[in-house]
Amino acid sequence: MDDDQPQHEGLEARIATSILPTLGQLGYELVRVQVSGKERPVVQIMADRADEATFTVEDCEAISHAVGAVLDVEDPIRGEWQLEVSSAGIDRPLTRAKDWNRYAGQLAQVELAVPQDGRKRFRGIALGADAAEARLRLEDGTELVVPRGNIRRAKLVLTDELIEASAALAAAANARRDALRPAEDVPTDDLPAEDISDETDDSKRN
């Protein structure tokens, strides 16, 4: 697994820590854990393939089964809850430095926890990131440097340019993956990442 992991707090951090080893063993990377709802919380696991190839329905199912088993044992939430597994999609959240760097040049929007320059929300071109900071070129041409620990949310904005870039990146990754596979194992029906999600209703739940 990549050491550049998304940042979580509280319950979401505990869930992320629990499932990271299993995801890594299966060949996936964690993009985000998000828990929503109170009466019957939804645990959303957003993931990528480690080889960056197209995320398929089979990937969703594999993660759902494996992560569900881990969380059943860890039991992080009392009472009934629901597991939902999805791909990051095209207008993905930017939770890791590698996301900022892979999609540098694309339009992004950022919401901060603590205001910077009197503002919490910014929109501009992603310029990349390292372990400590992310950089954004704003619409007025100035460059914003933001401590990554102060980012509440960051995501790509869906544009024609992003769709084209995402398709090119996926095609290149699929080609690398297929080059390493025996011919009979090469899939012919990969589905686009934005169409993929899987909801599981039977993971723990007294």
N, C-alpha and C positions, 0 to 999 in steps of 0.2 A: 504494500500500500504506500501511496505517496504520503510523506510527512506533512504536506500542505493540506490540513484538514479544515473543513468549515468550522466556524466558531459558534458554539451553542452555550446556553446557560440552563441551570436548574434541571428540571425533568428531561428536557430535550437533550441536554448534555449527557445525562445518565444513559438515556436510550442510545445515543450515538456511540458512547464508549462501549456499550454492550454488544452492538451489532457490527462494529468496524472489523473485528477479526474475521467474522463469518463472511462479510461482504468481500474482504480481501482474498480469502481462500477461494471464493467462487469466481473471482476475476472482475469484481465491480468496485466502484469508488462511490463514496457517499457525497452527495451534493447538499442535502439539507434534511433535517428532521424537524417536523412541525406538528405540534399537538394543538388541536382546536376542539372547542365544545366542552360542556361540563357534565351533562347528564349521561351521555355516552360518548366520551372523547374519541376523536379520530386521530390516529397516529399516522401521519403521512411521511413516507420514506421516499425521497427523491434521489435517484442514483444514475450513474453513467457506467458504461462498460469501460474497463481499464484500457482496452485496446482502442477506444474511441470510435469503434464501429457502430453501425446503426443499432439502436435499442429496440428489441422486438417483444412481442407478447410473451414468448418463451422466457425472455430475461425477467419480465415482470413476475411471471409465475414462479420461477426459480427463487427469486429474492423473497417473494411473499411466503413461500413455504419455509425457507430456511430462517428468515428473520422472525416469522411467527413462532417457530419452535423455540428460538432463543428468548423471545420476550415472554413466552408462556412460562419458561423456567425462571427468568429474572423477575417477572411479575412487577413491573414498575408502576402500574396503575391499578388502584383498587376498584373493584367492580367491573362492569362491562365496558369494553372499548372495541373499536374497529380499526383494522389495519388497512392502509391504502398505499400501494406502491406505484410510482410513476417515473417516467423519464423526465429529464430537465426541460425538454421541449426546445423550441427555437429561441423564444424570448426568455431565456433561462435566467435564473438568479445568478449573480456573481458572488459566490461565497468563498472562493479560493483564489490565491494569486494566479494559479494556472488558468483560471477562467478569464481573469482580466487580461492576461498575456495572450491567450489563444484568440481572444476576440478583440484585441486592440485594433482601433480604427472603426469600431462599430458604436452606434449611438446607445447611450446608457442613461439611466436615471438613478439617483442616489438619495436616500433619506438618512439623515444623521440622528444619532441619539442626543447629542449636544450641539447646539448651533455653532456654525463656523462662519465668520464674516457676517454675522447677523442672520444667517439662514440655516434651515435644516434640509431643504430640498434643492437638488441641483440636477441639471440635465446637460449632457455634452458627450464628447467623443472619448471613449475609454482609451487610455494611453498605456495601460499596463500597471503592474503592482509587484511589490516584493513582500517579504514576511511582515513588514511593519506598516507600509503605506500603499495607497492606491492613488492613481493620477487620472485626472479628467480634464479635457480641454473644453472650456465653456463656450457658449454661443458667441460671446464677445471676444473670443480669442485668447483669454487669459487661462492659465493653467492652475487647477485646484489640486492640492496635495492633501489627502485625507488620511488620518490614522485609521487603519483597518478596524481597530477596536472600537472606533466611534461610529462605524457604519451599522445602522439598524437594518436597512434593506438596500440592496443594489440589484438591478436587473437590466438586461438588454431590452431595447425598444424594438418592436417588430417593424422592420423596413424591408423593402425589396432587396437592398444591398445585403442585409443580414440573411435573408432567405437564400440568396445566391451563395454567400460565403459558407453558410452552414451546409448546404448541399455539396459544395466542393470539398469541405473538410471531411464530411461523412463518406463521400465517394473514395477519397484517398485512403481513409482508414479501412474501409471495406476491402479495398484492393490489397492493402497490406495483410489484412486478416486472411483473405482468400488465398493469397500466395503461400501462406503457411499451412494450408489445409489440403488434404487429399481431395482430388477432384470430386469424388462422390459425396463429400461432406459439404460442398459449397452450397449455401442456401440460395433459393431462387425467388423468395417472396419476402424479403426484408420489408418491414413496415416503417414509415417515417416516425421519428421520435415524438412529434407533437401529438400523434394519435394514440399513444400507448399509456395505459394506466390499468391498474388491477385493484379491485376492492375485495377484501377478505372479511367476511362477517363472523368467522368462527375461531379467531385467535383468542384467547383467554376471556374467560368471561363468565364469572361465577353465575 
